[in-house]
Amino acid sequence: MSVHAAEPIRKVTTHRLFEMKERGEKISMLTAYDYTMAKIVDQAGIDVILVGDSASNVIAGNITTLPMTLDEMIYHGRSVMKAVERALVAVDMPFGSYQGNSTLALASAIRIMKETGADCLKLEGGEEILDSVKRILSAGIPIMGHLGLTPQSINKFGTYTVRAREEQEARRLVSDAHLLEEVGCSAIVLEKIPATLAAQVASELKIPIIGIGAGSQVDGQVLVIHDMLGMTNGFSPRFLRRYADLHTIMFDAVQHYSNDVKSGDFPNAKEQY
Ligand code: KIV
């Protein structure tokens, strides 16, 4: 009997994502914000882990993503990077760290890359942030764009409803997507837009298009892990598929433990020294 060494892990890179699109292989992406969750997500074979600023909602309990700071994103990014061996890790640049000032954008980007070891950064917006995008790319830092519903602009939109239903906004989105590709972005997330528009963008662009509420005719899908695991139970957009009901499982387990402590059942004779 011969003993084979385990296959070496082949890290996902932005170039590999590009190749996956060329082959028609779909890209799986999920968020993670901490070491334990990131380890599970990576070992389960997810291609891209997003350290999303949705941490503001699901970890910090804020209503919007706007309060998230650079230091907080770096903390989450560093925790995730310690766990990940295979997935490409993208970290969201938080609100206020890149808009309207490309010098600040580059300094923020360099801090995230140096202090987390992440593979890539994600920025929300198109033409209006192009100077920042180009400046960050000039330092050799890969960028994932994010168009459509961009939660950092919620105060401008006023609602989390589907974006780019109107022709003018749809045309602007397609043009922004082309601009991001032309300047050298590695991928784009399209959030909550009509499926036909997302399909058009995915077919016109060579870089991978990852959708969330953008239909099936794109190159990959992303969800917030707390939502797809059913840990958050008050959020039910049409695009969300729940793969587990962890809210119920965790709630029941915590209640069971509490009852056992109060009744004196825990710890038992075998659970002590
Ligand atoms: O912050 C986040 O989790 C995101 C995804 C919803 C794409 O940007």
Residues whose N, C-alpha, C, O or C-beta is under 5 A from the ligand:
A	BS01	KIV	T31 G52 D53 S54 V189 V222 V224
